[in-house]
Amino acid sequence: MKKGIYRLILRITADFILLIGLVAIYLNNSNYDLAVNNSKIITIGLIIRIILFLNNGYGYRKRTAINDFELSIKANAYALIFAVFSGYILKIDFNRHIILIFLILILVDILIREILLSIYKYFDIWFDRVYINADYKLRDSVYSAIINNKDLGFQVLGFIEKNNEKPKYDKYQSININDLILKKDKSFIIIHAVHELNQDLFHEIKLLGIRQYIIPQIDSLIIQPEIFYLLSSQQFLLLPNERFPNLFGNVIKRTFDLTASLTLIILMLPFIIPIMLYIKISNTSIIFKHKRIGKNGKLFSCYKIKTMKNNADEILIQHLELNESARKEWNLEYKLKKDPRVTHLGRILRKLSIDELPQLFNVVKGDMSLVGPRPITNNEIKYYGNYFDDYKKVRPGITGLWQISGRSDVGYQQRVLLDAWYVSNQSLKLDIFILIKTISVLITLKGAY
């Protein structure tokens, strides 16, 4: 509880510092009356923004990055509408570029969030201690899900004993639920992941003031559901709600793809040209074209800067014949961590994902999108199974959930599920979030090889 209050205080402080900073910038304007009016509009908007944040528990209640991003978009949009409306009602003359300020604030919120996360972790007010109450067969998957979602700040202390079965994680304690209740310690959280939840036990723990989370046991729910509560029976319905874009959504996404990709091409050309000239001097070709499957199953030539040696196919065949572990890795993941075909420069380009920049031209042509499933070959269709139908519904992307979830550290089957999840839950908001997270992944080189 105290940690949540500390986080809330820091979050409010950050917003008021932002408010004071923006007002100070406007008051420095040579036109004093206009500066005052602009400051009034900014102040109205940011106060509304802070109220909306507080109402949604922002800072106090922990969320994943995508949930915070969604809240930031809504809060800034409502704040802008209310501020502009107030300006017209109160007849306050202000600059229209204030609209741009609120759009920029969405990106500023991401920066503020990362700064505050570092502060939270430094002062130990971010991580909450957690005990897992899970069926024995579910422990591995629940444990992995919790530690891999670091945004939630859960620190696993141990597992609640189930029929005297001990968890395989030796460094975590195993504790009886009754002993845990007798401690009357409210500083930890219990996460339930069981097929049959003991309602009496859940209520008893609730009365003690101990926070509890529930992970519903519904296997392979790819589609983000809509929830309908059945109050009379204390149950709920989950309606899988696929978010396939309509005509307007497709136009918006295509416009965004074209605008962003053309801008990136112009910005990146000064960096790409020297690299391509160097490759041309030491190699026979600069661009590598490979057939990939696009929307509606149509084949297209996917562009990449050439990072492999000229006799790459022969090298691969020979390497797989002589190396059994590499052969197993290739058959399982369809790629190698230590690929003998890649040149020294190619390894650097791949780590930084510079080799994929020519795919921006694929986006302009309409073969690909900035965000989407990872483009696959005909040989990979068998790994997708029934999910291949989902894959074909959209354009493959330069980046996607796979790239921001660990890149090459993610197993192939998990990649398939991530692609299927994206197709069923796609939105412009999600695309922007993935693009922003991609920048973070490229800087840290997480999962790159």
HUHU-V836840 format. One record per pair of residues at least 12 apart in sequence whose C-alpha atoms are under 10 Angstrom apart, sorted by the first residue. I is the first residue (numbers start at 1). GAP is how many residues later the second one is. Records with the same first field share a line. If there is no record, write none. Layout:
# HUHU-V836840
I: GAP + GAP
This chain:
# HUHU-V836840
1: 59 + 60 + 127 + 185 + 186 + 187 + 210
2: 58 + 123 + 185
3: 57 + 117 + 120 + 121 + 122 + 123 + 124 + 125 + 184
4: 53 + 54 + 55 + 56 + 57 + 58 + 121 + 122 + 124
5: 54 + 55 + 56 + 120
6: 53 + 54 + 114 + 117 + 119 + 120
7: 51 + 52 + 53 + 54 + 55 + 109 + 110 + 112 + 113 + 118 + 119
8: 45 + 46 + 49 + 50 + 51 + 52 + 53
9: 50 + 51
10: 49 + 50 + 106 + 109 + 110
11: 39 + 42 + 43 + 47 + 48 + 49 + 101 + 102 + 105
12: 38 + 39 + 41 + 42 + 46 + 47
14: 95 + 98 + 99 + 101 + 102
15: 31 + 32 + 34 + 35 + 94 + 97
16: 27 + 30 + 31 + 34
18: 28 + 87 + 90 + 94
19: 20 + 23 + 24 + 25 + 26 + 27 + 28
20: 19 + 22 + 23
22: 16 + 17 + 20 + 21 + 24 + 79
23: 12 + 13 + 15 + 16 + 17 + 18 + 19 + 20
24: 15
25: 14
26: 12 + 13 + 14 + 16
27: 12
33: 60 + 61
34: 58 + 59 + 60 + 61
35: 58 + 59 + 60
36: 56 + 57 + 58
37: 50 + 54 + 55 + 56 + 57 + 58
38: 49 + 54 + 55 + 56 + 57 + 58 + 59 + 60
39: 55 + 59
40: 43 + 46 + 47 + 52 + 54
41: 38 + 39 + 41 + 42 + 43 + 44 + 45 + 46 + 51 + 52 + 53 + 54 + 57
42: 37 + 38 + 41 + 42 + 52 + 56 + 57 + 59 + 60
43: 40
44: 35 + 36 + 38 + 39 + 40 + 42 + 43
45: 30 + 31 + 32 + 33 + 34 + 35 + 36 + 37 + 38 + 39 + 41 + 53 + 57
46: 29 + 30 + 33 + 34 + 37 + 56 + 59
47: 32 + 36
48: 27 + 28 + 30 + 31 + 32 + 34 + 35
49: 23 + 25 + 26 + 27 + 28 + 29 + 30 + 31 + 33 + 34
50: 25 + 26 + 29
51: 24 + 28
52: 19 + 20 + 22 + 23 + 24 + 26 + 27
53: 15 + 18 + 19 + 21 + 22 + 23
56: 15 + 19
58: 13 + 14
59: 54 + 57 + 58
61: 91
62: 64 + 65 + 89 + 90 + 91
63: 88 + 89 + 90
64: 85 + 86 + 87 + 88 + 89
65: 45 + 48 + 49 + 84 + 85 + 86 + 87 + 368 + 372
66: 85 + 363 + 364 + 367 + 368 + 371
68: 41 + 42 + 45
69: 37 + 38 + 40 + 41 + 44 + 360 + 361 + 363 + 364
70: 36 + 359 + 360 + 363
71: 35
72: 31 + 33 + 34 + 35 + 36 + 37 + 38
73: 29 + 30 + 32 + 33 + 34 + 36 + 356
74: 32
75: 27 + 31
76: 23 + 25 + 26 + 27 + 28 + 29 + 30 + 33
77: 22 + 25 + 26 + 29
79: 23
80: 18 + 19 + 20 + 21 + 22 + 23
81: 18
83: 15 + 16
84: 12 + 14 + 15
107: 329
110: 323 + 326 + 327
117: 34 + 36
120: 33
121: 32
125: 28
126: 25 + 26 + 27 + 28 + 29
127: 23 + 24 + 25 + 26 + 27 + 28 + 29
128: 24 + 25 + 26 + 27 + 28 + 29 + 59 + 60 + 61
129: 24 + 25 + 26 + 27 + 28 + 29 + 58 + 59 + 60 + 61
130: 16 + 23 + 24 + 25 + 26 + 27 + 28 + 29 + 57 + 58 + 59 + 60 + 61 + 81 + 82
131: 23 + 24 + 25 + 26 + 27 + 28 + 29 + 41 + 42 + 43 + 44 + 46 + 49 + 57 + 58 + 59 + 60 + 61 + 81
132: 14 + 24 + 25 + 26 + 27 + 28 + 29 + 42 + 43 + 57 + 58 + 59 + 60 + 61 + 81
133: 25 + 26 + 27 + 28 + 29 + 42 + 44 + 57 + 58 + 59 + 60 + 61 + 64 + 81
134: 25 + 26 + 27 + 28 + 57 + 58 + 59 + 60 + 61 + 63 + 80 + 81
135: 25 + 26 + 27 + 28 + 30 + 57 + 58 + 59 + 60 + 61
136: 23 + 25 + 26 + 27 + 29 + 30 + 31 + 57 + 58
137: 57
138: 55 + 56 + 57 + 79
139: 20 + 28 + 29 + 30 + 54 + 55
140: 27 + 28 + 29
142: 49 + 50 + 51 + 73
143: 13 + 15 + 16 + 26
146: 45
148: 257
149: 256
154: 34 + 35
155: 33 + 34
156: 16 + 17 + 32 + 33 + 34 + 35
157: 14 + 15 + 16 + 17 + 18 + 31 + 32
158: 12 + 13 + 14 + 15 + 16 + 17
159: 13 + 14 + 15 + 16 + 17 + 18 + 31 + 32
160: 13 + 14 + 15 + 16 + 17 + 18 + 19 + 20 + 30 + 31 + 32
161: 12 + 13 + 14 + 15 + 16 + 17
162: 12 + 13 + 14 + 15
163: 13
164: 12
177: 24 + 28
178: 23
180: 25
181: 20 + 23 + 24 + 27 + 29
182: 26
184: 21 + 24 + 25 + 26
185: 23 + 24 + 25
186: 19 + 22 + 23 + 24 + 25
187: 22 + 23 + 24
188: 22 + 23 + 24
189: 20 + 21 + 22 + 23 + 24
190: 12 + 15 + 20 + 21 + 22 + 23 + 24
191: 20 + 21 + 22 + 23 + 24
192: 20 + 21 + 22 + 23 + 24 + 25
193: 20 + 21 + 22 + 23 + 24
194: 20 + 21 + 22 + 23
195: 20 + 21 + 22 + 23
196: 20 + 21
197: 17 + 19
220: 197 + 201
221: 19 + 196 + 200
222: 18 + 20 + 195 + 196 + 197 + 198 + 199 + 200 + 201 + 202 + 203
223: 16 + 17 + 18 + 19 + 20 + 197 + 198 + 199 + 200 + 201 + 202
224: 14 + 15 + 16 + 17 + 18 + 19 + 197 + 198 + 200 + 201
225: 12 + 13 + 14 + 15 + 16 + 17 + 200
226: 12 + 13 + 14 + 15 + 16
227: 12 + 13 + 14
240: 184
241: 183 + 184
242: 179 + 181 + 182 + 183 + 184
243: 179 + 180 + 181 + 182 + 183 + 184
244: 149 + 150 + 179 + 180 + 181 + 182 + 183
245: 149 + 178 + 179 + 180 + 181 + 182 + 183
249: 178 + 179
250: 144 + 177 + 178
252: 176
253: 116 + 117 + 118 + 174 + 175 + 178
254: 109 + 110 + 112 + 114 + 115 + 116
256: 113 + 114 + 172 + 175 + 176
257: 103 + 106 + 107 + 109 + 111 + 112 + 113 + 114
258: 102 + 103 + 105 + 106 + 107 + 108 + 111 + 112
259: 105
260: 100 + 103 + 104 + 110
261: 96 + 98 + 99 + 100 + 101 + 102 + 103 + 108 + 109
262: 98 + 99 + 101 + 102
263: 97
264: 93 + 96
265: 92 + 93 + 94 + 95 + 96 + 99
268: 86 + 89
269: 88
271: 83
272: 33 + 82 + 83 + 85 + 86
275: 30 + 70 + 74 + 79 + 80
276: 29 + 30
278: 67
279: 26 + 27 + 28 + 66 + 67
280: 26
283: 23 + 24 + 25 + 26 + 27
284: 22 + 25 + 26
285: 20 + 21 + 25
286: 18 + 19 + 20 + 21
287: 15 + 16 + 17 + 18 + 19 + 20 + 68 + 71
288: 13 + 14 + 15 + 16 + 17 + 18 + 19 + 20 + 67 + 70
289: 12 + 13 + 14 + 15 + 16 + 17
290: 12 + 13 + 14 + 87
291: 12 + 84 + 85 + 86 + 87
292: 75 + 82 + 83 + 84 + 85 + 86 + 87 + 88 + 104
293: 74 + 75 + 81 + 82 + 83 + 84 + 85 + 87 + 88 + 98 + 99 + 102 + 103
294: 72 + 73 + 74 + 79 + 80 + 81 + 82 + 83 + 97 + 98 + 99 + 100 + 101 + 102 + 103
295: 71 + 72 + 73 + 80 + 95 + 96 + 97 + 98 + 99 + 100 + 101
296: 93 + 94 + 95 + 96 + 97 + 98 + 99
297: 81 + 91 + 92 + 94 + 95 + 96 + 97 + 98
298: 69 + 94 + 97
299: 68 + 77 + 78 + 79
300: 62 + 67 + 68 + 75
301: 58 + 61 + 66
302: 54 + 56 + 57 + 59 + 60 + 65 + 66 + 73 + 74
303: 52 + 53 + 54 + 55 + 56 + 57 + 58 + 59
304: 49 + 50 + 51 + 52 + 53 + 54 + 55 + 56
305: 41 + 44 + 45 + 48 + 49 + 50 + 51 + 52 + 53 + 54
306: 36 + 37 + 39 + 40 + 43 + 49 + 50
307: 34 + 35 + 36 + 37 + 38 + 39 + 40 + 41 + 42 + 43 + 48
308: 31 + 32 + 33 + 34 + 35 + 36 + 37 + 38 + 39
309: 31 + 32 + 33 + 34 + 35 + 37
310: 31 + 32 + 33
311: 30
312: 27 + 28 + 29 + 30
313: 28
314: 27
315: 24 + 25 + 26
316: 14 + 20 + 23 + 24 + 25
319: 20 + 21 + 22
326: 12 + 13
332: 51 + 79 + 80 + 81
333: 47 + 50 + 75 + 77 + 78 + 79 + 80 + 82
334: 45 + 46 + 78
335: 73 + 77
336: 72 + 113
337: 71 + 72 + 111 + 112
338: 111
339: 110
347: 101 + 102
348: 100 + 101
349: 100
350: 95 + 98 + 99
351: 91 + 92 + 94 + 95 + 96 + 97 + 98
352: 89 + 90 + 91 + 92 + 93 + 96 + 97
353: 45 + 89 + 92 + 95 + 96
354: 88
356: 42 + 43
357: 41
358: 40
359: 38 + 39
360: 37 + 38
362: 35 + 36
363: 32 + 33 + 34 + 35
366: 29
367: 28 + 29 + 30
368: 26 + 27 + 28 + 29 + 30
369: 25 + 26 + 27 + 28 + 29 + 30 + 31
370: 25 + 26 + 27 + 28 + 29 + 30 + 61 + 62 + 64 + 65
371: 23 + 24 + 25 + 26 + 27 + 28 + 29 + 30 + 51 + 55 + 57 + 59 + 60 + 61 + 63 + 64
372: 19 + 22 + 23 + 24 + 25 + 26 + 27 + 28 + 29 + 30 + 47 + 48 + 50 + 51 + 54 + 59 + 62
373: 17 + 18 + 19 + 21 + 22 + 23 + 24 + 25 + 26 + 27 + 28 + 29 + 30 + 42 + 43 + 45 + 46 + 47 + 48 + 49 + 50
374: 17 + 21 + 22 + 23 + 24 + 25 + 26 + 27 + 28 + 29 + 41 + 42 + 44 + 45
375: 16 + 20 + 21 + 22 + 23 + 24
376: 15 + 20
383: 29 + 30 + 33
384: 28 + 29 + 31 + 32 + 33 + 35 + 36
385: 31
386: 34
387: 29 + 30 + 32 + 33 + 34 + 36
388: 28 + 31 + 32
389: 31
390: 29 + 30 + 31 + 32 + 33 + 34
391: 25 + 28 + 29 + 31 + 32 + 33
392: 31
393: 30 + 31
394: 28 + 29 + 32
395: 28
396: 23 + 27
398: 37
399: 32 + 35 + 36 + 38 + 39
400: 15 + 18 + 19 + 22 + 30 + 31 + 34 + 35 + 37 + 38
401: 14 + 16 + 17 + 18 + 20 + 21 + 29 + 30 + 33 + 34 + 36 + 37
402: 12 + 13 + 14 + 15 + 16 + 17 + 20 + 32
403: 12 + 15 + 31 + 32 + 34 + 35 + 38 + 39 + 43 + 44 + 45
404: 30 + 31 + 32 + 33 + 34 + 35 + 36 + 37 + 38 + 42 + 43
405: 13 + 29 + 32 + 33 + 36 + 41 + 42
406: 35 + 39 + 40 + 41 + 42
407: 34 + 38 + 39 + 40 + 41 + 42
408: 38 + 39 + 40 + 41
409: 37 + 38 + 39 + 40
410: 37
